[in-house]
């Protein structure tokens, strides 16, 4: 059962994350969170040492919720492997589409530790979840039963990591990056569609 302290901490994290996504991390100060929740600054500092600590806790909170929702999809025995792949990929897009490109730019510049943490999380959770999905796909005869699926996992994770890094995209001519969808959901769908074509078993292509 959640205590009053737990509920207050959760309210602070949800309000802070909402403000960060709306206005950017650097533009939000502790006083903004205080006004948003109509609580005292002392209450904030009873739970967190400062804005950096709030950001890291927000990312951990997001990561925990992400893992719970992802597990619900992966463990759903009513879904076929094709349906699981579709549902999981849509989930990825929806989960990260709420974070604007400006948010990632801001975090990378202002809080490199948080930037490393979220990218490590994305890499590790993608490796685990896509590994499970690929193995299920092979057993169901939906994906090729060879080493290409391991290469596919690596390519998928690397591509998704790079395409959410503003510095990486800025290296390329605008006529190329202009074709990359701004919407994260559409971006993920395109990446997966292109990569999965080479992994499908011939009977399902």
N, C-alpha and C positions, 0 to 999 in steps of 0.2 A: 504493500500500500504506500502510495506517495505521501510524504510528509509535506507540511506547509513550506518548509525550506526547499524541498525538491520542486514543488509547484512554482515557487517564486523564481528559482533558478531557470526552470524551463521557460517561464514567461519572458525572462530577460533574454534568453538565447533566441527565442522565436522573434521577439521584437527587434533585437539587434540584427539578426540575419535579414529580416525584412527591410530594415533601414539600409543595411550595407548593399543589398541588391538594388534598392531603389535609387540611392544617391551615390553609391561608391563608398568604399571603405574609408578613404582619406577624408572625405567630407563630413563624415559622421563623428560626433564627439559624444562623450559620456552624457552630457546634458541633454542631447537629443533623445537618448534612450530613457532618461529620467522623465522627460516631458511625454514621450510616447506612452509610458506606463503609469504616469502620475504617481511615481514613488520617489523616495528620497535618494540622493546620491550615496548616502551611507549604506542603504540597502544594496545598491550595486556593488560597493566595495566590500560588503560582508561576504559576497560570493566570488568576486573576481578582483585581481590585483590591478587591472587596468584594461584598456581597449584591446591590446594584443592578446591578453588572456581570454577575453571574451571571443575574439575571432577564432582562436584555436579551439575553444570549447564549442563554438558554433559549427566548425568543420567536423569535429568529432560527433556532435549531435546529428548532423546531416549524414555522416558516414554510417552511424548506427541504424538510423531509420532506413537508409538505402539498403543495407544488408538484410534487414528484416523483410522488406518488401521484395527484394530480389529472391530471397529464400522461398517466399510464398509462391512465386512463379515457378522456380526450379523444382519445387517439391509437389507441384500440382499434378496429380496422377490422371486428371481428367483431360489434360492437354497432350496432344501429339508432339513429337519433337519439332515439327515445323511450326506448330502453334506456340510452343515454348520459345523458340527462336524469335518469332515475330513479336510476341508479348514482351520478351526481355529487351529486345532492341528498341521497341517503342518506349519502354520504361526508362532506358538509358537516355533517350532523347528528351523525354519529359523531365527527367530528374535534373539534367544539366542545362536545359533551355532557360530555366529561370535565372541563371547566372549570365549576365551580359558580358560581352567581350571587354568592355571597360572595367568590369569588376576584376577579371583575370589580370588585365594590365596593371591595375591598381595594386592588387595583392602581390604580384610578382615584384613590383618596384618597392612597395612599402613594407611587406612582411615576407621576405624570402623563405623563412622557416615554415610558414603556413603554406606557401606555394609548393615547397618540396613535399610537405605532408600530404596535401590533397592529390598531388600527382603520383606519389607513392601508393596512396590508397587506390586510385583509379587503376594503376597498373596491376597491383596485387589482386584486387577484387575481380578485375577483368580476366586475369590469368586463371583464377580459381573457377569462376562461373562459366567462362567460355570453354575451359577445359572439360568441365562436366557436361556441357551441352554438346561439345564435339564428340565426346565418348558415347553419349546417348545416341547421337546421330549416326555414328558408325554401327552401333548395335542394331539400330532400326533399319540399317541399309540405306539411310538417307544421304550419308556423307561417305566419301571414299575412305577405305580402310588402309591408309598408308601414311607416310610421314608428312604428306602435304598438309594434313590438318594441323600439325604442330607449327609448321611454317605459317599457316593461315592465322593461327592464334597470335603469333608474334607480329605478323604484319598488321593485323587488326588493332592490337594494342598500341603499336608504334604509331600507326597512322592517326588513331584517335588522340593520342598524346600530342603529336606534333600539330594537328589541326586545331587544337585549343590553345596553342602557344602563340601569342601575338607576335613575338620576335621572330619566330620561325616563318610565319606567313609574310612578314614584312620584307623578307629577302627576295621575294618573287615579284615579277612585273604585275602591275595592277590588272592587265588584261587577263591574266591567269587567275589571280585571287578573286577577281570580280565574279568569276563563275562559281566560286565556292559559296554555297547557301549560307546566309547569315543565321538562319534558324537552325539550332543545334539538332533538332529532331530530323530535319531533312538531310542535314550533313551526315549524321550517323547512318541514316537509311541508305544514302548513296554509297558510303564506304562499304557497308556490309553487303549490299547488292553486288557490287563489283567484285569483292573478294570471294563471296560465297559461290559465285558462278564456277570458279575453278575447283571448288571442293565438293560440289554435288556429285553423287554417284550417277552414272550414265542413265540408270533407269528412272531417275527423278529429275533430270535436267530438262 
